[in-house]
Amino acid sequence: MVQVKVRENENLGRALRRFKKKFEKEGVLKAIKKNSYYIKPTEKRRLKRAKAIKRLKKLERKKEKIREKRLRKR
């Protein structure tokens, strides 16, 4: 559970911001969303594959950009 103690003479807005950062860092919301409904094992595998493909394509685009920059410098 995420807890934030309000320090002496601390603005409530600042304490709320610290709470939000901790909440995000702990991944509470992500865990809630992940477990909010059941996903079949086959669906999990399909999503995992799709995510990996997307990540690889992004990496390739990044590498291609770097190659283009190098060619332009020459």
C-alpha positions, 0 to 999 in steps of 0.5 A: 500500500502506498503511503505518504506522510505530509511533512511539517509546513508542506503544501497539500498539493506537493504531498499529493504530487509525491503520492501520485509519483509513488503510486505510479512507481509502484505500478498499482494502477497497472496491476489493477487494470491487468487483473480487472478481467480474465484474458485467455492464455492464447490471447496473452500469447498473441498480445505478447507476440504483437508487443514484441513485433511492435518493439522490434519494428520500433528498434529497426526504425531507430537504427534506420534513422541513425544509419541515415544520419551517418550517411548524410554526414559523409 
